[in-house]
């Protein structure tokens, strides 16, 4: 298969070469893309409604959130001259979900990201021999009693020609894209992974997704061993039956795990490295349903912005807007993008720091979501969404209430109150949280445990003391409805002796 991998790499080489050339003149590349986006705007209802006729009119475009574009998207008004291929769902900031329109050009941007990433890995990374790849985008899961209609195949993120080329390398359960129960999906996935002795690459979003599968294999190893009798070598069957499985021995060809490794995911990656000490674990950089933004390149020793596909603007804490070539190394910015699917000057809610240059282009380090978003495993809970939940729970207005994330012993959310809530509060909270698409997905995949409710009369004081012990000045401690930095409710002594309500 080595010759096939190298042939595939040769096919990707022209795309990689053009991108390298663009990186040497990022301002020129971005200006070229901006002109192309303006031409699109002049041909669609959105641009015409704002009076866009040339690049000089760029300032007329408002900097927007999804909610400010929602009426355009819902009415299927023209944000782009291209036809919409499909809508992909992701979490919304002030409502349950966002529907992101996908055009052929936007899908090609994701295609370009994959081609650049694959070419860099084959050229500069481990020596791949089998090419066997497990690539999870987002399984389509159904809760008990739920039915489903009309959902597209996840492989539509990539162009048909690339899907066809990759098909002989992909590892996974049959019909993985079909809506199914979480327990069925997990059993089929783990069986498929165990059959793949020559697996070389695992590409996932959150590292916790892989941890959940490893835990499942460890717990159900005897059942899996029985199901796979005659399909595993005697040696691999012996590895599978061990009380503590040696994962690298189970997949001896594994060379790469691609996943989030920044912000909160950094702790989870540390655990993954202890289980796969000889495997390259590479961060994904900045990648979202709305657009591919950076590509991790071994040659760059960092994540390079996708300057030929996405037009970037950046906002500092003072509200000043900068273009890519104007960034200052070490400074923190919020990301604003314009992409080829009809989102222009769109606030991503992500914060980055330029770290160093590759060619003449700054590499961008993802620092996490904005201060109003909590995101441990990709659930993306926002302050506005949590505020709506509290309103729906009908808690007394004078009640102290704060939703906090916790990573240990497993990721979950806890609602902290200064008085006991009504019966079934934990159940109601969980149901409302599951209105968020990505929170629900994380729960069905087992990446998040059920929400808990804790109460104590002095809860605000306990939180104040916790922040004080973490080095914050007492005068700087604020109590929003949502904390975005995880705290350890279960083991910290400040939160002992508090009452807990679980799902009923």
Secondary structure, 3 states (H helix, E strand, C coil): CHHHHHHHHHHHHHHHHHHHHHHCCHHHHHHHHHHHHHHHHHCCHHHHHCCCCCHHHHHHCCCECHHHHHHHHHCCCCCCCCCCCEEEEECCCCCCCEEEEECHHHHHHHHHHHHHHHHHHHHHCCCCCCCCEEECCCCCEECCCCCCCCCCCHHHHCCHHHHHHHCCCECCCCCCCCCEEHHHHHHHHHHHHHHCCCCCEEECCCHHHHHHHHHHHHHCHHHHHHHCCCCCCHHHHHHHCCCCCCHHHHCCCCCEEEECCCCCHHHHHHHHHHHCCCCEEEECCCECCCCECEEEECCCCEEEECCCCCEEEEECCCCCEEEHHHCCCCCEEEEEEECCCCCCCEEEEEEEEEEEEECCEEEEEEEEECCCEECCCCCCEEHHHHHHHHHHHCCCCCCCEEEEEECCCCCEEEEEECCCCCCCHHHHHHHHHCCCHHHHHHHHCCCCCCCEEEECCCHHHHHHHHHHHCCCCHHHCCCCCECCCCCCCCCCHHHCCCEEECCC
